[in-house]
Amino acid sequence: MAFTPNNEKVKTENDPLRKVKQTAFKKGEFLRYDVSYGFFDTAEATLEIKKTSKKINWRNTMHIVGKGWSKGALSLFFKVEDRYETYVDEETNLPWKFVRHVREGGYKLDRTINFDQYTNKAIVFENDRKKYSVDPNTQDLLSAFYYARTLDLQNAKTGQEYVINTFFDREMYPLKIKFLGKEEVKTKLGRFSCLKFRPLVEEGRVFKEEEDMTIWISDDANKVPIRVKSDLLVGSINMDLVEYKNLVGSLNEVKK
């Protein structure tokens, strides 16, 4: 049975936006991942919450940047340089601005989305300007990941699904995340106790089936992704955490 997150406080007349209490991340957090395709290390990716940010609509925000780039032999015939940015409200964890800058082989995409969380609108800038209606408490692709880290998972039961309203590719997408239980994961950084989740992705474009992605997050206050595995139409991609800085607490490493 799917349900919406339960860590939100009730809206007030003075501030109609929701309130989200979170202690999982802070400004300055930095995560770096090695990305492999089969047996080959092909790319790197980073997620960073900038130490400084700016006010948008008179509200304090966190500036979050995700980057991914190809390396080694892959760069010779298929160069990748992707950059995603979101400006997330510190009190609501809702995005005010999302930037997507994609360079993958010969494919290019530059898109900016401004969110008006008061009127539930998203304004997309990409060659032109178009306005879309969105559901209340809508996330963008990057902010949805950080919002998922704010969820109260203490009483999560195997098989439960969390639903996050997400605006992606000019349309609403109900991002569903299924909890699969607990599992230990061994990486170059050590062995970690993790919570295992399966986002339900869109099948056909890149993935064989809607359950072809699995994420392991640290079973601690940080809720940091330790490993991501995706089965594609051809082959599979693994992403492992190899470096981290400025977490809110220690990772739950298993001592053997």
Secondary structure by P-SEA (a helix, b strand, c coil): ccccccccccccccccbbbbbbccccccbbbbbbbbccccccbbbbbbcccbbbbcccbbbbbbbbbbbccccccccbbbbbbbbbbcccccccccbbbbbbbcccbbbbbbbbbccccbbbbbbccbbbbbbbccccccaaaaaaaaaacccccccccbbbbbbbbccccccbbbbbbcbbbbbbccccccbbbbbbccccccccccccccbbbbccccccccccbbbbbccccbbbbbbccccccccccccccc
